[in-house]
Amino acid sequence: MIGLDLSEAQLASAAREMGAARYPLVQGAAEHLPFAADSFDLVFCDYGGLSWAPPHLAVPQAARILRRGGRLVFDVASPWFEACYDETASRVTTTLHQDYFGLDTIVEGQGAVSYQLTYGDWIKVLRGAGLVIDDLIEPRPEPGTANGYNQTDPPDWAHRWPAEMLWVTHRP
């Protein structure tokens, strides 16, 4: 197991929180992975490099380092979540605020940029990298359970619309 992050601060935090299970931490960008081809059985990303690096560059890198049969599994925000995000209120609402087809590049605070693709564009990027899509999971919390990542209005927004999506793929 290897942990990867672009941020020195995130890597330092990971080192402090690691506990007894020690594993290497590597600084690197998702769009330029510093690993040999065919070297991993699993690449897992939870709101990481595939949210903050251009997916058309990062996904082929993840596919490149996977062995045959290896899996790329990642979690990103749903385009519905992004389309309903109200910048002024700093929360998701039941109103569309963004153009679904214009979500590609989102300027965040402090000069950061995140990326959000439509469902169709994710499929094109994943298939274009030679990956097979095994599943798309849209977690749905129980009624009355608030979304765990961001403030939403109403609090159970994620029970009615998908707030995130978990892609499960493999390299044939």
Secondary structure as GFF3:
##gff-version 3
##sequence-region A 1 172
A	DSSP	beta_strand	3	5	.	.	.	ID=ss1
A	DSSP	alpha_helix	8	17	.	.	.	ID=ss2
A	DSSP	beta_strand	25	27	.	.	.	ID=ss3
A	DSSP	three_ten_helix	30	32	.	.	.	ID=ss4
A	DSSP	beta_strand	40	46	.	.	.	ID=ss5
A	DSSP	alpha_helix	49	52	.	.	.	ID=ss6
A	DSSP	alpha_helix	55	65	.	.	.	ID=ss7
A	DSSP	beta_strand	66	77	.	.	.	ID=ss8
A	DSSP	alpha_helix	79	83	.	.	.	ID=ss9
A	DSSP	beta_strand	85	86	.	.	.	ID=ss10
A	DSSP	beta_strand	91	92	.	.	.	ID=ss11
A	DSSP	three_ten_helix	100	102	.	.	.	ID=ss12
A	DSSP	beta_strand	105	107	.	.	.	ID=ss13
A	DSSP	three_ten_helix	109	111	.	.	.	ID=ss14
A	DSSP	beta_strand	113	115	.	.	.	ID=ss15
A	DSSP	alpha_helix	119	128	.	.	.	ID=ss16
A	DSSP	beta_strand	132	137	.	.	.	ID=ss17
A	DSSP	alpha_helix	157	160	.	.	.	ID=ss18
A	DSSP	beta_strand	164	170	.	.	.	ID=ss19
###
